[in-house]
Amino acid sequence: MAEASLPFTIENFYKLVAEGRLMAAKCRKCGKLFVPPRPMCTDCYSKDLEWTQLKGEGELVTYTVIHVSPKQFESMVPYAVGIVKLTEGPKLPGMICDIEPDKISVGMKLKVDFNTTLPSEWPRWPRYYFKPFDVTS
């Protein structure tokens, strides 16, 4: 695996996102998952970590609809940002796309997708977003 030698940093997390992979750091000692990754387990303080690929599926825990945005995102208003509890356990924040904000509800199933069409001025790193789960895709 090419990522085996990558340090557990946010930069490397986004490097893997650019490849279309949602990866977490997994503690080899206690099994805790971290996404985005950290260089040390916050449960057992071990530095014995490995990269592990996540399914990118989960349930919406909370969200907000943005009506007044930074200039770079004005064309997208209103848009939603939420926190999804992934199937594997960690919670991950992200923009929610491909659904009207008034159709979003806590508890709905979402999945990660990778997008290059969101505004590119900021942030300048590869992006993921959440969209409604479709069992046929």
C-alpha positions in Angstrom: 0.0 0.0 0.0 1.4 3.4 -1.0 -0.1 5.1 2.0 1.7 2.8 4.5 4.6 5.2 4.6 2.5 8.4 4.8 2.6 10.2 8.2 -0.8 10.7 9.8 -1.4 14.4 8.9 -4.3 16.4 7.5 -2.2 17.1 4.4 -1.9 13.3 3.7 -5.6 12.9 4.5 -6.4 15.3 1.7 -3.8 13.7 -0.6 -5.8 10.5 -0.3 -9.1 12.3 -0.7 -7.6 13.6 -4.0 -7.3 9.9 -5.0 -11.0 9.4 -4.2 -10.3 7.5 -1.0 -11.6 8.3 2.5 -9.0 7.1 4.9 -8.7 7.0 8.7 -5.9 6.4 11.1 -6.5 3.2 13.1 -4.8 2.5 16.4 -3.3 -1.0 16.2 -3.4 -1.2 20.0 -7.0 -0.3 20.8 -8.7 -0.2 17.4 -9.9 3.5 17.7 -10.4 5.2 14.3 -9.5 8.9 13.6 -10.7 10.8 10.7 -9.2 13.2 9.9 -6.1 11.4 11.2 -3.9 12.3 14.1 -0.4 11.1 14.9 -1.3 9.5 18.2 -4.3 7.7 19.7 -6.2 9.9 22.0 -7.6 6.9 23.9 -4.5 4.9 24.7 -1.7 7.3 23.5 -0.2 4.7 21.2 1.6 5.9 18.1 1.3 2.5 16.5 -1.2 3.5 13.8 -2.2 2.3 10.3 -4.2 3.8 7.5 -7.6 2.1 6.9 -10.1 2.8 4.2 -13.6 3.7 5.2 -16.8 2.9 3.4 -17.9 6.5 3.5 -21.4 5.8 4.5 -23.3 6.9 7.6 -26.1 8.7 9.3 -26.6 12.5 9.6 -26.3 13.5 13.3 -26.8 17.3 12.9 -26.7 20.0 10.2 -27.2 23.6 9.5 -28.3 25.5 6.5 -26.1 28.4 5.5 -27.9 31.5 4.1 -25.1 34.0 4.6 -21.8 32.7 3.3 -18.3 33.7 2.6 -17.9 35.3 -0.8 -16.5 32.2 -2.4 -19.7 30.2 -1.6 -22.3 32.9 -2.3 -23.4 31.2 -5.5 -24.3 28.1 -3.5 -26.6 29.8 -0.9 -28.5 28.2 0.7 -26.4 25.1 1.3 -26.1 22.7 4.1 -23.2 21.5 6.3 -23.5 18.6 8.6 -21.9 16.0 10.8 -22.2 12.4 9.7 -21.5 9.4 12.0 -19.8 7.0 9.7 -20.7 3.3 9.8 -17.3 2.6 11.3 -17.9 5.0 14.2 -16.1 8.3 13.7 -18.0 11.5 13.0 -17.0 13.6 10.0 -18.2 17.1 9.1 -18.9 18.1 5.5 -21.1 19.9 3.0 -24.3 18.1 2.0 -25.0 18.3 -1.8 -27.3 16.8 -4.3 -30.4 17.5 -2.2 -32.5 20.6 -1.4 -31.8 21.8 2.1 -35.5 21.5 3.1 -35.4 17.8 2.3 -32.5 17.1 4.7 -33.3 15.5 8.0 -31.4 14.2 11.0 -31.0 10.4 10.8 -31.0 10.3 7.0 -28.4 8.0 5.3 -25.6 9.8 3.5 -22.5 8.7 1.7 -19.2 10.5 0.8 -18.5 11.5 -2.7 -15.6 13.4 -4.1 -16.1 16.7 -5.9 -14.0 19.1 -8.0 -16.8 21.4 -9.0 -17.3 23.2 -5.8 -15.8 26.8 -5.7 -12.0 26.5 -6.2 -10.8 29.7 -4.7 -11.0 28.4 -1.1 -10.2 26.0 0.3 -7.4 24.9 -2.1 -7.3 21.2 -1.1 -9.2 18.3 -2.6 -12.8 18.0 -1.2 -15.3 15.4 -0.3 -18.9 16.0 0.4 -22.0 14.0 1.5 -25.0 13.2 -0.6 -28.1 11.1 -0.1 -27.4 7.3 0.0 -28.6 5.5 -3.0 -28.5 1.7 -2.6 -28.2 1.2 -6.4 -24.9 3.1 -6.7 
